Amino acid sequence: MRVPLQTAELDIMGFLVPWSMLIWTCGFIIAWAVAVLMERRGWTRYVWHLPLFFIAMVVFFSCMLGWFFAP
């Protein structure tokens, strides 16, 4: 399911926002939710370096969202 965008910018209340900024923000929020879920379940004890793992999750989720919503 690919949803193509017409332009590289989105018009949000008269302010042009790059679509990649929204994709990275959504990727950050999803990664944060996953990290909170992992912390509550106790799964973060198996992660060697949590901040590095968090950045990797942000990049992964942002790439997956960008793949689906690429302009």
Residue pairs with C-beta under 8 A, 6 or more apart in sequence:
1 68
2 68
2 69
2 70
3 68
3 69
4 70
4 71
5 19
5 69
5 70
5 71
6 71
7 71
8 18
8 19
8 71
9 16
9 17
9 18
9 19
10 16
10 17
10 18
10 19
10 22
11 17
19 69
19 71
20 66
23 62
23 65
23 66
23 69
24 58
24 62
26 61
26 62
26 65
27 58
27 59
27 60
27 61
27 62
27 63
27 64
27 65
28 58
28 62
30 57
30 61
30 65
31 54
31 57
31 58
31 60
31 61
32 54
34 57
34 61
35 44
35 50
35 54
35 57
38 44
38 47
44 50
47 53
